[in-house]
Amino acid sequence: MRICFVASSFPKHATDGSARFIRSMAEALVDRGHEVDVLIPHHPDLRLPANDKIGVTAFRYVWPSSLAIMGYSEAMVSDTALVPVSYALAPLFALNEARALLSLHRRRRYDIVHAHWVIPNGAVAALTAGVTKRPLVISLHGSDIFFSVRKPLLGKVAGWTMRRAAGVTACSEEIASHACALGARPSALHLLPWGADPARFIAERSEARGQLGITADAQIILSLGRLVKKKGLNVLLQALPAVFARAPLARCVIAGGGPELEPLRTQAAELGIAERVEFAGPVEWNRIPELLAACDVFVAPSVHDENGNVDGLPTTVLEAMAAGRPVVASRVAGMELVVKPGETGMLVPEYDAPALADALATVLEQPLLRAALGAGARRAVEREFNWRNVAARFEQIYEGALRS
């Protein structure tokens, strides 16, 4: 099959981790014998490889390039609101994305158009798929549904779009429920967790710690992702004093950049734990396996923020599992699909700092439990939550779409 992904975020260069799951998904489909092109908006930092197994086309929609903020999470404020100028840019974005998609289709004659994020890409893809008479598949990732639920006009557009899709995928039951409420046809909706590549996450713990300057006896709690409110990192900081009281050798590394960095630094200082919390900043993609190998437990304390936004299913959770690390996560969104208490990690209620502290301390205090959960997490990715299986599921969805 010839497949065109339409996305608003994508790794900008070889070491960029932005929306890495889009590239991983496309590459897995290519490995199964399909041809995949990806259409993305232009960004001034784009440095695409010359010899790529997937075709990547970046369309321009505004000049100068410094105004190109649509996509790559740059049009959102802490994932809860849109930058005002994005409303003016949206028509230019949609028009030029549609032109680029039609131009690609004339040359490539796609079998399937696969839009990532129902807003804005799904709506544009629905219009062009109607013109080209090609089936449309839409994947929902979280923030697109969040904005659609909150804003009636976007909700109407999202509902119209999903009703025209031959297949709609959601990476959490909550996203699937919102999609149905907006108008997605239940018969076209598929619950599909993402994956990770177990072959990539095989770094050796002691070697990784040597590279990072971490001593052998230190116990490392790792969080990795954009520093926005829905990640619940303020709850993690509230939990850490109790963790440190039970685990004297424990430290916490919070890796990633974002608008909540300074508030989190201030909170750590106020709690008196600044010396045991390291804010590592953005991490290059090629260093993530090493960082995961060096930690003892991965934490994902995601929450519904004050506006109701929540993660779909962070791929960092699956990558930590692929690295053989136990995961302690909030019982929200797609976490329950992959984190199985007593098998691959532990789940706690969102916003419950004491429960989060107890779970983290328990994992750190019990090396046999930690090893068993880590081994179970690795097996779960090898057997089920990997990109090979995700690509096979999409293959089935595409085939169903072509038959409909």
Secondary structure, DSSP 8 states (H G I E B T S, - for coil): -EEEEE-S---SSTT--TTHHHHHHHHHHHHTT-EEEEEEE--TT----SS-SSEEEEE--SSSGGG--SSTTTTEETTTEE-THHHHHHHHHHHHHHHHHHHHHHHH--SEEEEESIIIIIHHHHHHHHHHT--EEEEE-SHHHHHHHH-HHHHHHHHHHHHT-SEEEESSHHHHHHHHHHT--GGGEEE----B-GGG----HHHHHHHHT--TT-EEEEEES---GGG-HHHHHHHHHHHHHH-TTEEEEEE--STTHHHHHHHHHHTT-GGGEEEEE---GGGHHHHHHH-SEEEE-----TTS---S--HHHHHHHHTT--EEEES-TTHHHH--BTTTEEEE-TT-HHHHHHHHHHHHH-HHHHHHHHHHHHHHHHHTSBHHHHHHHHHHHHHHHHH-
